[in-house]
Amino acid sequence: MWYRLRAGRLDGLKFLRQHPVSPYVADFYCQACKLVVELDGSQHDHQTDRQRTRVLEERSLKVLRFRDNEVLQQMDAVLEVILRTAPDRTLTPTPLPEGEGLKSKER
């Protein structure tokens, strides 16, 4: 999962791994989207996870939870859910090559 999220590989989104989001440490966190992605293994306590999600959501964070086996067996589907959940972002357009647009020598 980290390989697919790191270095902007998922549509340019910048995720941090094991990032402190007081009073917890998020498995993955995208600050620009205010998005926390948590991976839940068999050791997770559902009651504790619900409480953790509630606290994070009270801080205006969106929390996505996936089971470990979902990530292992359906990685593309998990990444698609993350992309759909990330809010629309204003992207900076790529500058036009020299000689095009308003800086054209013809103007």
C-alpha positions as CSV (number, residue, x, y, z in Angstrom):
1,M,0.0,0.0,0.0
2,W,2.8,2.5,0.9
3,Y,4.5,1.9,-2.4
4,R,1.3,2.9,-4.2
5,L,0.6,6.0,-2.0
6,R,4.1,7.4,-1.6
7,A,5.8,10.0,-3.8
8,G,2.6,11.3,-5.3
9,R,2.0,8.1,-7.2
10,L,-1.7,8.2,-6.5
11,D,-2.9,11.1,-8.8
12,G,-0.3,13.4,-7.2
13,L,-1.7,13.2,-3.7
14,K,1.0,13.5,-1.0
15,F,0.6,10.9,1.7
16,L,2.6,10.5,4.9
17,R,3.0,7.1,6.6
18,Q,2.7,6.7,10.4
19,H,1.9,10.4,10.8
20,P,1.0,11.8,14.2
21,V,-2.6,13.0,14.2
22,S,-3.0,13.7,17.9
23,P,-3.7,11.7,20.0
24,Y,-3.2,9.0,17.4
25,V,-0.7,7.9,14.7
26,A,-2.5,7.5,11.3
27,D,-1.4,4.7,9.1
28,F,-1.5,7.1,6.1
29,Y,-2.4,10.8,6.0
30,C,-2.9,13.3,3.2
31,Q,-2.9,16.8,4.7
32,A,-4.2,18.5,1.5
33,C,-7.3,16.3,1.5
34,K,-7.6,16.0,5.3
35,L,-7.8,12.3,4.7
36,V,-6.7,9.5,7.1
37,V,-6.4,6.0,5.7
38,E,-6.3,3.2,8.3
39,L,-5.6,-0.5,7.7
40,D,-7.3,-2.8,10.1
41,G,-5.9,-6.3,10.8
42,S,-7.3,-9.1,12.8
43,Q,-5.8,-7.6,16.0
44,H,-8.0,-4.4,15.8
45,D,-10.8,-3.8,18.3
46,H,-13.9,-2.6,16.5
47,Q,-15.0,-0.5,19.5
48,T,-11.6,1.2,19.8
49,D,-11.5,1.8,16.0
50,R,-15.0,3.4,16.1
51,Q,-13.9,5.8,18.9
52,R,-10.7,6.6,17.0
53,T,-12.7,7.4,13.8
54,R,-15.1,9.6,15.8
55,V,-12.3,11.6,17.4
56,L,-10.6,12.1,14.0
57,E,-13.8,13.1,12.3
58,E,-14.5,15.7,15.1
59,R,-11.2,17.3,13.9
60,S,-12.8,17.6,10.4
61,L,-10.8,14.7,9.0
62,K,-12.2,12.1,6.6
63,V,-11.4,8.6,7.7
64,L,-11.3,5.5,5.5
65,R,-10.8,2.1,7.0
66,F,-9.8,-1.0,5.0
67,R,-9.2,-4.6,6.2
68,D,-5.7,-5.9,5.5
69,N,-7.0,-8.6,3.3
70,E,-8.9,-6.0,1.1
71,V,-5.6,-4.2,0.5
72,L,-3.8,-7.5,-0.3
73,Q,-6.5,-8.9,-2.6
74,Q,-8.1,-5.8,-4.1
75,M,-5.5,-3.0,-4.1
76,D,-6.8,-1.3,-7.2
77,A,-10.3,-1.1,-5.8
78,V,-9.0,0.3,-2.5
79,L,-7.0,3.0,-4.3
80,E,-10.1,3.9,-6.4
81,V,-12.1,4.4,-3.2
82,I,-9.3,6.7,-1.9
83,L,-9.3,8.7,-5.1
84,R,-13.0,9.1,-5.1
85,T,-13.0,10.2,-1.5
86,A,-10.2,12.8,-2.0
87,P,-12.0,16.2,-2.4
88,D,-11.6,18.1,-5.7
89,R,-8.3,20.0,-5.7
90,T,-7.3,23.0,-7.7
91,L,-4.4,21.9,-9.7
92,T,-1.7,24.3,-10.9
93,P,-1.7,24.2,-14.7
94,T,1.5,23.2,-16.5
95,P,3.0,26.4,-18.0
96,L,2.9,26.7,-21.8
97,P,6.2,26.2,-23.7
98,E,8.2,29.3,-24.5
99,G,6.7,31.2,-27.5
100,E,3.1,30.2,-26.7
101,G,0.5,32.1,-24.8
102,L,0.8,35.7,-23.6
103,K,4.6,35.7,-23.7
104,S,4.6,34.9,-27.4
105,K,7.1,36.9,-29.4
106,E,4.4,37.7,-32.0
107,R,2.6,39.9,-29.5
